[in-house]
């Protein structure tokens, strides 16, 4: 797997997080979902985002720290990545914003996700750059938090996220798949999505839920 594998990412974006989550639980009990509060900032239910994780870590501080490390991180964003910014819980400042989105988009990133707040929402919407977070704010990071490292593993809500793992977000939220599991999981999810499509079609034609569940095993 490498950052030029856009066909793989395109396959993922044709699916949806629910089917990947279901199939992962059928294979093992490993949690992939980052939590129900991490959602598309623009509220567009058609937004989808798939890429290889480029993690960064933000920590709380009461000191005014300039954003040199953050700028360094943005200039290091690789193509086909999803920037994953993990911050201390409860930070009342933005961990992602509009200018970061513009720079990441120019570097051919495919989106960003954070377990914190986002600002410059209107600018991000105009860019059409997928960003997922827990909410919106006008507050800057300076004097409240600082980026301490990037390109190293992080963890959000018990989900480990390593550089190169697969990040997928849609209207249901965001999940992260260990890169070594993606091919197996994707094959099962594609079959599961076909079965769900057939189930829906049969339901709309008037068949009973029990009958179609017995036929396809999806509901």
C-alpha positions as CSV (number, residue, x, y, z in Angstrom):
1,X,0.0,0.0,0.0
2,X,1.4,3.5,-0.8
3,X,0.2,7.1,-1.2
4,X,-0.3,6.7,-5.0
5,X,-3.0,4.0,-4.5
6,X,-5.8,6.3,-5.5
7,X,-7.9,3.4,-7.0
8,X,-8.1,1.8,-3.6
9,X,-9.3,5.1,-2.1
10,X,-11.9,5.5,-4.9
11,X,-13.2,2.0,-4.1
12,X,-13.6,3.0,-0.4
13,X,-15.4,6.2,-1.3
14,X,-18.0,4.2,-3.2
15,X,-19.0,2.5,0.1
16,X,-20.2,3.9,3.4
17,X,-18.8,3.8,6.9
18,X,-21.6,1.6,8.3
19,X,-20.8,-1.3,6.1
20,X,-17.1,-1.1,6.8
21,X,-17.8,-1.0,10.5
22,X,-20.2,-3.9,10.4
23,X,-17.8,-6.1,8.4
24,X,-14.9,-5.2,10.7
25,X,-16.9,-6.3,13.8
26,X,-17.7,-9.6,11.9
27,X,-14.0,-10.2,11.5
28,X,-12.8,-9.1,14.9
29,X,-13.8,-6.9,17.9
30,X,-11.4,-4.1,16.9
31,X,-13.1,-0.7,17.1
32,X,-12.7,1.5,14.0
33,X,-15.3,4.3,14.7
34,X,-14.0,7.5,16.2
35,X,-17.2,8.5,17.9
36,X,-20.6,10.0,17.0
37,X,-19.6,13.6,17.7
38,X,-16.9,13.7,15.0
39,X,-18.9,14.8,12.0
40,X,-18.6,16.8,8.7
41,X,-18.2,20.4,9.7
42,X,-20.2,21.7,6.8
43,X,-23.1,19.4,7.5
44,X,-23.1,18.1,3.9
45,X,-24.5,14.6,4.0
46,X,-22.9,13.9,0.6
47,X,-19.4,14.6,1.8
48,X,-17.0,11.6,1.6
49,X,-13.3,11.5,2.5
50,X,-10.9,8.6,2.1
51,X,-7.1,8.8,2.4
52,X,-4.0,7.6,4.2
53,X,-3.6,9.0,7.8
54,X,-1.1,11.7,8.5
55,X,-1.4,12.1,12.2
56,X,-0.5,15.2,14.3
57,X,-0.7,15.8,18.1
58,X,-1.9,19.0,19.9
59,X,-1.5,19.6,23.6
60,X,-2.9,22.2,26.0
61,X,-0.8,25.2,27.1
62,X,-1.4,28.4,28.9
63,X,1.7,30.0,27.2
64,X,1.6,31.9,24.0
65,X,3.4,29.6,21.6
66,X,3.9,30.6,18.0
67,X,2.6,28.2,15.3
68,X,6.0,27.2,13.8
69,X,5.4,23.4,14.4
70,X,1.9,23.7,12.9
71,X,3.3,25.4,9.8
72,X,6.0,22.8,9.5
73,X,3.3,20.0,9.7
74,X,1.2,21.7,7.0
75,X,4.2,21.9,4.7
76,X,4.9,18.2,5.2
77,X,1.4,16.9,4.3
78,X,1.7,14.1,1.7
79,X,-0.6,13.6,-1.3
80,X,-3.7,11.4,-0.8
81,X,-3.5,11.9,3.0
82,X,-6.1,12.7,5.5
83,X,-4.6,14.9,8.2
84,X,-5.6,13.6,11.7
85,X,-5.2,16.1,14.4
86,X,-5.5,14.6,17.9
87,X,-5.9,17.1,20.7
88,X,-6.4,17.1,24.5
89,X,-10.1,16.7,25.3
90,X,-11.9,19.9,26.0
91,X,-9.7,22.4,24.2
92,X,-11.7,25.5,23.5
93,X,-9.9,26.5,20.4
94,X,-9.7,25.5,16.7
95,X,-7.4,22.6,15.8
96,X,-8.1,23.0,12.1
97,X,-9.0,26.0,10.0
98,X,-9.4,27.5,6.5
99,X,-5.8,28.3,5.7
100,X,-4.7,24.9,6.8
101,X,-7.4,23.5,4.5
102,X,-6.2,25.6,1.6
103,X,-2.5,24.5,2.1
104,X,-3.4,20.8,2.5
105,X,-5.7,20.9,-0.5
106,X,-2.9,22.4,-2.6
107,X,-0.7,19.5,-1.5
108,X,-3.3,17.0,-2.8
109,X,-4.5,15.9,0.6
110,X,-8.0,14.4,0.6
111,X,-9.3,15.8,3.9
112,X,-8.8,16.4,7.6
113,X,-10.3,15.1,10.8
114,X,-9.9,16.2,14.4
115,X,-11.3,15.3,17.8
116,X,-11.6,19.0,18.4
117,X,-13.0,22.2,17.1
118,X,-12.8,23.8,13.6
119,X,-12.9,27.4,12.5
120,X,-13.2,29.3,9.2
121,X,-16.1,27.0,8.3
122,X,-17.4,29.3,5.5
123,X,-13.9,29.4,3.9
124,X,-13.6,25.6,4.1
125,X,-17.0,25.2,2.5
126,X,-15.9,27.3,-0.4
127,X,-12.8,25.2,-0.9
128,X,-14.9,22.0,-1.0
129,X,-12.3,20.4,1.3
130,X,-13.7,17.7,3.5
131,X,-13.2,18.4,7.2
132,X,-14.6,16.5,10.2
133,X,-14.5,17.7,13.8
134,X,-16.6,18.0,17.0
135,X,-17.8,21.5,16.5
136,X,-17.1,25.1,15.4
137,X,-15.4,28.0,17.1
138,X,-13.8,31.4,16.3
139,X,-11.0,30.9,18.8
140,X,-7.4,30.6,17.6
141,X,-5.0,28.0,19.0
142,X,-2.4,30.6,20.2
143,X,-2.2,30.8,24.0
144,X,-4.5,27.8,24.4
145,X,-2.7,24.9,22.8
146,X,0.3,24.0,20.6
147,X,1.2,21.3,18.0
148,X,3.9,19.2,19.5
149,X,4.6,16.5,16.9
150,X,3.4,15.0,13.6
151,X,4.0,11.9,11.5
152,X,3.8,9.7,14.5
153,X,1.0,7.4,15.8
154,X,-1.9,9.0,17.8
155,X,-5.0,7.7,19.4
156,X,-8.6,9.0,19.4
157,X,-11.3,7.5,21.6
158,X,-9.3,4.3,21.9
159,X,-8.7,3.9,18.2
160,X,-5.0,3.8,17.3
161,X,-4.1,5.8,14.2
162,X,-0.7,5.2,12.5
163,X,0.8,7.0,9.5
164,X,-0.6,5.3,6.4
165,X,-3.7,3.7,8.0
166,X,-6.8,4.3,6.0
167,X,-9.2,7.1,7.2
168,X,-12.8,7.1,5.8
169,X,-15.5,9.7,6.6
170,X,-19.0,10.2,5.4
171,X,-22.4,11.3,6.7
172,X,-22.2,8.8,9.6
173,X,-18.8,9.9,10.9
174,X,-15.2,8.7,10.6
175,X,-13.5,5.4,11.0
176,X,-9.8,4.3,10.7
177,X,-8.8,0.9,9.3
178,X,-5.3,-0.5,9.9
179,X,-3.7,-0.5,6.5
180,X,-2.8,-4.2,6.7
181,X,-6.5,-5.1,7.0
182,X,-8.0,-2.9,4.3
183,X,-7.9,-5.3,1.4
184,X,-9.7,-8.1,3.3
185,X,-12.2,-5.7,4.8
186,X,-12.9,-3.9,1.6
187,X,-13.7,-7.1,-0.3
188,X,-16.2,-8.2,2.4
189,X,-17.7,-4.7,2.6
190,X,-18.2,-4.5,-1.2
191,X,-20.1,-7.8,-1.1
192,X,-22.1,-6.6,1.9
193,X,-23.0,-3.4,0.1
194,X,-24.3,-5.4,-2.9
195,X,-26.4,-7.5,-0.5
196,X,-27.8,-4.4,1.2
197,X,-28.7,-2.9,-2.2
198,X,-30.5,-6.1,-3.1
199,X,-32.3,-6.1,0.3
200,X,-33.5,-2.6,-0.2
201,X,-34.7,-3.3,-3.7
202,X,-36.7,-6.3,-2.6
203,X,-38.2,-4.4,0.4
204,X,-39.3,-1.7,-1.9
205,X,-41.0,-4.3,-4.1
206,X,-43.0,-5.4,-1.1
207,X,-41.2,-8.4,0.2
208,X,-41.2,-8.9,4.0
209,X,-38.2,-8.0,6.1
210,X,-37.9,-11.6,7.4
211,X,-37.8,-12.9,3.8
212,X,-35.1,-10.6,2.5
213,X,-33.1,-11.1,5.7
214,X,-33.2,-14.8,5.2
215,X,-32.1,-14.4,1.6
216,X,-29.2,-11.9,2.0
217,X,-28.4,-11.8,5.7
218,X,-28.4,-8.0,5.8
219,X,-30.7,-5.7,7.7
